[in-house]
Amino acid sequence: MTKIISLTPPQTNLPFPLMRAIKERRTKRKWQDAELPMQDLSNLLWAACGITYEATERTKSRRTAPSSCNSQEISVYVALPEGLYRYDEAEHALIGVLDKDLRPHIGTQKMMQSAPLGLIYVSDYRKLTNPVFNNDDRRWYTSAADAAFMSQNVYLYCTAANLSTAVLGLVDREGLHELMGLSVHEKVVYTQVVGKPVDS
């Protein structure tokens, strides 16, 4: 049976000012060997692509990060020590995918493989149905931009919550694709690591 972890509600009323988060946002590549609190996990996943407007019979839902033509083609996978999960934004829950620690494969730089939490941004090309996405080049750069919006939201939350984070471009995408058991239509775009800073 698929393991499902219901997340605590996100804290959407935190007082940290947006302009300060933008000013102080930095890539930080050092972290403690400690798990993230579940509240932080809930908050940062909601920041990445949580639902801000529920779907109706006539319109799709809206998320915290934009996507081209509201395609919502990017899914966030969460690599934890005990396994790999997919974030279900509609239910604000983690859906178990693999009982395997994929953090050693999150990036090709060894220093990144020790992070307590890995995020994997995966594009499903089947959701890019608008005629403007008529070739894989367009699907790729659209997916890259949409994943970047999400990762920046995670950066801003991590700044406000005093967490270390870094987006990784040096990724063995084909190897990770195979390990995750993705379909031919799904593409690993970026990964991102998160942890408690060493100076906290």
C-alpha positions in Angstrom: 0.0 0.0 0.0 1.3 3.5 -0.9 2.5 5.4 2.1 0.9 8.8 2.6 2.1 11.4 5.0 -0.4 14.2 5.7 1.5 17.5 6.3 0.6 20.0 8.9 -1.1 23.2 7.5 1.4 25.7 6.2 2.1 28.8 8.2 1.0 31.4 5.7 1.0 34.3 8.1 4.6 34.4 9.1 5.8 38.0 9.8 9.1 37.9 7.9 9.0 40.8 5.4 9.1 40.0 1.7 11.6 42.7 0.8 14.0 41.6 3.6 13.8 38.0 2.3 14.6 39.2 -1.2 17.6 41.3 0.1 19.0 38.5 2.3 18.4 35.5 -0.1 21.6 33.6 -0.7 22.8 30.1 -1.7 24.2 28.4 1.3 26.0 25.1 0.9 26.6 24.1 4.5 24.1 22.4 6.9 23.8 20.4 10.0 23.4 16.7 10.0 19.8 17.0 11.3 16.3 16.4 9.9 14.1 19.3 9.1 11.1 19.9 11.3 7.9 18.7 9.7 6.5 22.3 9.9 9.4 23.6 7.8 8.8 20.8 5.3 5.1 21.7 5.1 5.9 25.4 4.7 8.6 25.1 2.0 6.5 22.6 -0.1 3.5 24.9 0.1 5.8 27.8 -0.9 7.1 25.8 -3.9 3.7 25.0 -5.4 0.9 24.9 -2.8 -2.7 25.6 -3.8 -3.8 29.2 -3.4 -7.1 28.9 -5.4 -9.2 25.8 -5.5 -10.3 24.3 -8.8 -13.9 24.7 -9.8 -16.0 23.1 -12.5 -14.8 25.8 -14.9 -11.3 26.6 -13.9 -8.1 24.8 -12.8 -6.6 25.4 -9.4 -3.9 28.0 -9.0 -0.5 27.5 -7.2 2.0 29.7 -5.4 4.3 29.6 -8.4 3.2 30.4 -12.0 3.4 28.0 -14.9 3.1 28.7 -18.6 -0.6 28.5 -19.6 -1.2 27.3 -16.1 0.0 23.9 -17.3 1.2 22.9 -13.8 3.6 20.4 -15.4 6.2 20.5 -12.6 5.9 18.1 -9.8 8.1 18.3 -6.7 9.6 15.0 -5.4 11.0 14.9 -1.9 14.1 12.8 -1.1 14.4 11.9 2.6 16.6 9.4 4.3 13.7 6.9 4.5 12.7 7.2 0.9 11.3 9.2 -2.0 8.0 11.0 -2.0 5.9 13.1 -4.4 4.3 16.2 -3.1 0.5 16.2 -3.7 -0.3 19.9 -3.5 -4.1 19.3 -3.7 -4.0 17.2 -0.5 -0.9 18.9 1.0 0.5 15.5 1.5 3.5 13.3 0.6 2.9 10.2 -1.5 5.4 7.4 -1.1 7.2 6.5 -4.3 10.3 4.5 -3.4 11.7 3.0 -0.1 15.2 4.1 -1.1 17.4 7.1 -0.1 18.1 9.0 -3.3 19.9 11.9 -1.7 23.3 10.5 -2.8 22.1 11.0 -6.4 20.7 14.5 -5.9 23.7 16.1 -7.6 27.1 15.2 -8.9 29.0 17.3 -6.3 29.7 15.2 -3.3 29.2 18.0 -0.8 25.5 18.3 -2.0 24.8 14.6 -1.3 24.9 15.1 2.5 21.9 17.5 2.7 19.0 16.3 5.0 16.4 17.1 2.3 16.5 17.0 -1.5 13.9 18.4 -3.8 13.6 17.1 -7.4 11.7 19.2 -9.9 10.2 16.9 -12.6 8.3 18.1 -15.7 5.5 16.0 -17.2 5.6 16.9 -20.9 2.1 15.4 -21.4 0.7 18.4 -19.5 2.1 20.9 -21.9 -0.8 20.7 -24.3 -1.0 24.2 -25.6 0.1 24.4 -29.3 2.9 26.8 -28.4 4.7 23.8 -26.8 5.1 22.1 -30.2 8.7 20.7 -29.8 10.9 19.5 -27.0 13.1 22.6 -27.0 10.1 24.7 -26.1 8.9 22.2 -23.6 12.3 22.1 -21.9 12.9 25.9 -21.6 9.3 26.3 -20.4 9.8 23.6 -17.8 13.1 25.1 -16.7 11.5 28.5 -16.2 8.5 27.1 -14.3 10.8 25.0 -12.0 12.9 28.1 -11.4 9.8 30.0 -10.1 9.2 27.2 -7.6 12.8 27.0 -6.5 12.9 30.8 -5.9 9.9 30.5 -3.7 11.8 27.9 -1.7 14.8 30.2 -1.5 12.6 33.0 0.0 11.0 30.7 2.5 14.4 29.3 3.5 15.7 32.9 4.0 12.7 33.7 6.3 13.1 30.4 8.2 16.9 30.6 8.5 17.6 27.5 6.4 20.4 26.7 4.0 19.5 25.9 0.4 21.0 25.6 -3.0 19.7 24.8 -6.5 21.7 22.2 -8.4 22.3 22.3 -12.1 25.0 19.6 -12.0 22.7 16.6 -12.0 22.9 13.2 -13.6 19.4 13.6 -15.0 19.3 10.3 -16.9 20.6 8.4 -13.9 18.1 10.0 -11.6 15.3 9.5 -14.1 16.0 5.8 -14.1 16.3 5.5 -10.3 13.0 7.3 -9.8 11.2 5.1 -12.4 9.9 8.0 -14.4 8.1 7.6 -17.7 9.6 8.7 -21.0 7.4 11.9 -20.9 8.8 13.0 -17.5 12.0 14.9 -17.3 14.2 15.8 -14.3 14.8 19.6 -14.6 16.6 20.8 -11.4 17.3 19.6 -7.9 17.5 21.6 -4.7 18.9 20.8 -1.3 17.8 22.1 2.1 19.1 21.9 5.6 19.5 23.7 8.9 22.5 26.1 8.8 25.6 25.3 10.8 25.5 28.6 12.6 22.0 28.3 14.0 
